[in-house]
Amino acid sequence: SDVILKNGLLASLQVELDRFNRLGYLDASMKVTGDVIPINSANEIIIFRILQEFLSNVLKHARASKLFVHLEYNEKTLKISAKDDGVGFDTSAKTSSSGMETMKGRAELIDAEYSINSEIGKGTELTLRYTYSSP
């Protein structure tokens, strides 16, 4: 949390992706579009934790060779998509995955729209849409 507070969401996320690349786990990249709009630090930490959980799941389960994260800053919302090219999974199958529930719960804490889409053999994509708080 201290690192995110100090460095911010983008830099903290880039550090994570750089680490994956350095360790040779997969080819991880990030794209940022739009004008970066500051987010309150408590929500920034929650967004980072959601992404961190997704990244952890990619490493543990996806057997992916590529990971792409896109942060799209719009006037009222930040849309984040994180996609891997891994083995995918059946989203209709009930699992005891607390990680999926944790991500969903965290998204609800900050009133963000959250979805996970996956298909066997076609990878997994997390989409998060966060509406900026009014100052």
C-alpha positions in Angstrom: 0.0 0.0 0.0 2.8 2.4 0.8 4.4 1.8 -2.6 1.1 2.6 -4.3 0.6 5.7 -2.3 4.2 6.9 -3.1 4.3 5.9 -6.8 0.7 5.8 -7.9 -1.3 3.3 -9.8 0.4 3.5 -13.2 4.0 3.3 -11.9 3.1 0.5 -9.4 1.4 -1.5 -12.1 4.4 -1.0 -14.5 6.7 -2.3 -11.8 4.6 -5.5 -11.5 4.6 -6.0 -15.3 8.3 -5.3 -15.6 8.9 -7.9 -12.9 7.0 -10.5 -14.9 9.0 -9.7 -18.0 12.3 -9.7 -16.1 11.6 -13.1 -14.6 10.6 -14.5 -17.9 7.1 -15.6 -16.8 5.4 -14.0 -19.8 5.4 -11.0 -22.2 3.6 -8.3 -20.3 2.7 -4.9 -21.6 0.6 -1.9 -20.7 -1.0 0.9 -22.7 -2.4 4.1 -21.3 -4.8 6.2 -23.3 -6.5 9.5 -22.6 -5.4 12.2 -20.1 -4.5 10.6 -16.7 -6.9 11.7 -14.1 -5.8 11.4 -10.5 -7.8 9.0 -8.3 -8.1 9.2 -4.6 -5.4 7.1 -3.0 -7.7 4.7 -1.1 -9.5 3.8 -4.4 -6.2 3.6 -6.3 -5.0 1.0 -3.8 -8.2 -1.0 -4.2 -7.9 -0.9 -8.0 -4.3 -2.0 -7.8 -5.3 -4.9 -5.5 -7.9 -6.1 -8.0 -5.3 -6.0 -10.8 -2.8 -7.7 -8.6 -5.2 -10.6 -7.9 -5.9 -11.0 -11.6 -2.1 -11.0 -12.4 -1.6 -13.6 -9.7 -4.3 -15.8 -11.2 -2.7 -15.4 -14.6 0.6 -16.6 -13.2 -0.9 -19.5 -11.2 -3.5 -20.8 -13.6 -3.5 -19.4 -17.2 -0.3 -20.8 -18.6 -0.3 -17.6 -20.7 2.6 -16.3 -22.9 1.2 -12.8 -23.2 -0.6 -10.3 -20.8 -1.8 -6.9 -21.9 -3.2 -4.3 -19.6 -5.0 -1.2 -21.1 -6.0 1.8 -18.9 -8.3 4.1 -20.8 -8.9 7.4 -19.1 -12.1 9.1 -20.2 -13.9 12.2 -18.9 -15.9 10.5 -16.3 -14.5 6.9 -16.1 -11.4 4.9 -16.0 -11.8 1.7 -18.0 -9.2 -1.0 -17.3 -8.9 -4.2 -19.3 -6.4 -6.9 -18.5 -6.2 -9.8 -21.0 -4.1 -12.9 -21.2 -3.7 -15.5 -24.0 -3.8 -18.5 -21.6 -5.9 -21.6 -21.3 -9.0 -19.8 -20.2 -11.7 -21.4 -18.0 -15.5 -22.0 -18.0 -16.9 -19.0 -16.2 -20.2 -20.8 -15.6 -18.5 -23.5 -13.6 -18.8 -22.9 -9.9 -15.5 -22.9 -8.2 -14.3 -22.2 -4.6 -12.0 -19.5 -6.0 -11.9 -16.9 -3.3 -9.8 -14.7 -5.6 -12.7 -14.2 -8.0 -14.9 -13.2 -5.1 -12.2 -10.9 -3.6 -11.9 -9.0 -6.9 -15.7 -8.7 -7.2 -16.0 -7.5 -3.6 -13.3 -5.0 -4.0 -14.9 -3.6 -7.1 -18.2 -3.2 -5.2 -16.4 -1.3 -2.5 -15.5 1.5 -5.0 -18.7 1.2 -7.1 -16.8 -0.1 -10.1 -18.3 -2.3 -12.8 -16.5 -5.6 -12.9 -16.5 -8.5 -15.2 -14.4 -11.5 -16.1 -14.8 -13.1 -19.5 -13.1 -16.3 -20.4 -13.3 -19.1 -22.8 -11.5 -22.4 -22.8 -8.5 -22.1 -25.1 -9.0 -18.3 -25.6 -7.7 -16.7 -22.5 -9.3 -14.5 -19.9 -10.1 -10.8 -19.7 -10.9 -8.6 -16.7 -12.8 -5.4 -17.3 -13.1 -2.8 -14.7 -14.9 0.5 -15.1 -14.4 3.0 -12.4 -16.3 6.3 -12.2 -14.3 9.1 -10.8 -15.5 10.5 -7.4 -16.7 14.1 -7.4 -14.2 16.3 -5.6 
